[in-house]
Amino acid sequence: MSFYQDIYYTLCESKRQAKELYVPFSGLHEHHIVPKHSGGLDIPENLTYLTVREHIIAHFLLWKIYKNPNDLRSMKMLGVKLTPYQRRQIGLFCVENKIGIHGYTKEQHSMSSQKGLKSQKQSGSKKTFYYWSTEEGRKERASLGGKASIISPNNPWSYWASKEGQKKRAAMGGKSHKGKKPMYKLGDSTFIRVSPEDFDNRIQEGYIFGSPHVPKTKGTKTNIISVRRRKVTDGIIVYESVEDAATQNGVTPGAIVYRCKSKKNINWQYFSNT
């Protein structure tokens, strides 16, 4: 018997006598020692009586022993906040076994969607997708104008566009690269992000704009050089990259790409040695 099994069966056996206290509103749950989803029978010998916390622990121990996602589902129904890994296990299990909405027919999906729409409509709340799809909602969003319509407190998808949401997203990780551009040395497989005031120093050290081209070693697709790392020419000067051309001409890289693609700027094109 494993460590988890020893704890589980000790817990279940020690709580059998609590049957006398199992009455409505007692706070006790009837728990199947061998769960129904594993073939357990609804008989006295297979029942024990646990508090909510003990019930959660029991299903957690069963999960550790047998790795059955149904025990994670039981924990979720008991109010446990599952980890992303545990939620993913439940999702995969439900998809594979067509549980819940994953087993719906097209007609059932349609009925469920209509039921949800009806519920949103009856609520009368502005914090629903239904409201913003109505004529009144569209007019209100238009009256707010531009970014204000996105960060409106009544807009259900507005949080991450708000200042609070942006701060939280920034705090979740990652660095701010605003104003910085990638630079690398030929033959190097890594790149650095450089602020505008340090461009000249890095160029003198042998850095060029862009990130290194590292061929893929896996898969069948070939690694195509990024457009912004390709050499371009204005008919006179050959620039090492789109980023380089943009910096020297005081425009954005997108403007250089547009010039190379546009038929109006016949002098601008991607440079090729061949």
DABELBEL-V732747 format. One record per backbone hydrogen bond with DSSP energy under -0.5 kcal/mol. NH is the residue of the N-H (numbers start at 0). CO is the residue of the C=O. Records with the same first field share a line. If there is no record, write none. Layout:
NH->CO ; CO
This chain:
5->1
6->2
7->3
8->4
9->5
10->6
11->7
12->8
13->9
14->10 ; 11
15->12
17->14
18->15
19->16
20->17
21->18
22->20
25->22
28->49
30->28 ; 47
32->30 ; 45
34->32
37->34
38->35
39->34
42->40
45->42
46->43
47->30
48->14
49->28 ; 47
51->26
54->50
55->51
56->52
57->53
58->54
59->55
60->56
61->57
62->58
63->59
64->60
65->61
66->61 ; 62
68->66
70->67
71->67
72->68
73->69
74->70
75->71
76->72
77->73
78->75
79->74
81->79
86->82
87->83
88->84
89->85
90->86
91->87
92->88
93->89
94->90
95->91
96->92
97->93 ; 94
98->93
101->98
102->99
103->100
108->104
109->105
110->106
111->107
112->108
113->109
114->110
115->111
116->112
117->113
118->114
119->115
120->116
121->117
122->118
123->119
127->125
131->127
132->128 ; 129
133->129 ; 130
136->130
137->133
138->134
139->135
140->136
141->137
142->138
143->139
144->140
147->144
148->144 ; 145
149->145 ; 146
150->146
154->151
155->153
157->154
160->157
161->157 ; 158
164->158
165->161
166->162
167->163
168->164
169->165
170->166
171->167
172->169
176->174
179->176
180->193
182->191
183->207
187->184
191->182
193->180 ; 191
197->194
198->195
201->197
202->198
203->199
204->200
205->202
206->201
207->183
209->181
213->211
214->212
223->221
228->225
229->226
231->238
232->268
233->236
238->231 ; 236
241->227
242->227
244->240
245->241
246->242
247->243
248->244
249->245 ; 246
250->245
254->251
255->251
256->252
257->253
258->254
259->255
260->256
261->257
264->261
265->263
267->264
268->232
270->230
